[in-house]
Amino acid sequence: MFEKVLEQIIAEFWNLKPQYIFRSFFEPYFKSKKCTAIIGPRRAGKSYLLYQIRDYLIKTKSYNLTDFLYVNFENLGLKGFTYKNFDEILKTYNSIYPEKKPIIMFDEIQNIDLWYKYVRNLADLGYLVYITGSNSKMISKEIALNLGARYIVLKVYPFSFKEFLELKGIQFEKQNIILNHNKIVFAFKEYLAYGGFPEITNQSPEIKKQILRNYFDLALGDIIKRWSVSDNNALEIFVKKLKENITTETTIKNYCRFFKSIDYKISQREIYRFVKYLQDSFFLFGLESQKKSIRSRTYLKKYYFIDNGYISLFEFEKDDGLKLENIVFCSLLKMGKEINYYKDKKECDFIVRKDKGLQAIQVTYELNENNREREIQGLIEALDYYDLKKGYIITGKQEEEFEKGGKKIKVIPAWKWMLMAE
């Protein structure tokens, strides 16, 4: 029924050679020879990663283009494709190459009901399989439940600052930082304002916001459809309120009080559900305190968005401090760090597990006479608690080093920290 369409899709993948940014962070996954589920928010570059995997395997393992069997399940020609049609895929490929056992790549496979049964069977038969998925049907917990240990999970996020600069053609290696300093700083301002979704990188501000609004509507649409959310308006209001509270420790009860203050009837349980839906969909991330009791960690959290682009949609007045803390969190997330925050008498924004040790990081767009003492003392309290000798204050553009309370404090611009951090 779909053989002709499948044959065309497979052949197009062999012939297409798109331009992409090589995402070196994911190279260890390519070498693993394990079936891989590539998940993350929409438009973060998962489909392009399949081309990168293809080209990497051809270059390093002597594969040919025709060794790959690729199907994009968002192709309009596959409208009406169901679980019962899966057998047509290998049948179509084997009609061309009957002796080959292909490497299989399925893009947006979550669109087909019962997809996991088929890809689980392929893994059991010894095929090397890569699958991608964007919406809330493809979350880590469900992959673990449906696919077991057969697949490893690779999470793909919007561009890091390094990848953002590479797409813009700005060299940032150590020897080029001085030469390209002004270009890098200008690019960072754009990255801070609009984030790192690949498609928007070289667009005008007006087009960026239009594209980001489309992404936002699609993300919420997925959530509404997946979990049958009945009050769409309440969900969007909640997201806008979350944006206001980025950098602030808060509770679900606080959001209940907010809805009550605007005469909007919604239960605490429904807000808990909203948080879960947004987190499962890679829109939102909750951060727990490193120090507080398990009870406190359950209900006291700080929340961050997956990308600053979404913050820009609801920004009615400029708040570079909020955006800077969010983008530092996102950078740590993309580095694969384990992240918490510290709060006791004072607060430190991020406690980061680095290899076998910890690192304390404070974030403020500008150190000035109004906040300098508070930011430094919060950092020192965290350094004392964890018995650390050195801490960082990440800023918009300030840079200095000093000692206080027996601790070394390094103040560093965010753009420079992002280029130096690993």
DAMO-V209262 format. One record per run of one state. SS is the DSSP state (hx for helix, st for strand, lp for the rest). FROM is the first residue (numbers start at 0). TO is the last residue. Records with the same first field share a line. If there is no record, write none. Layout:
SS=FROM-TO  FROM-TO
This chain:
lp=0-1  15-22  31-33  39-44  61-63  72-74  78-81  85-85  96-101  107-107  111-113  124-127  133-138  155-159  167-172  177-179  194-196  200-203  227-230  244-248  250-250  261-266  280-282  287-287  289-292  299-299  305-306  313-318  334-336  343-345  354-355  363-370  385-388  395-398  404-405  420-421
hx=2-14  23-30  45-60  64-66  75-77  82-84  86-95  108-110  114-123  139-149  160-166  173-176  180-193  197-199  204-226  231-243  251-260  267-279  293-298  307-312  319-333  371-384  413-419
st=34-38  67-71  102-106  128-132  150-154  249-249  283-286  288-288  300-304  337-342  346-353  356-362  389-394  399-403  406-412
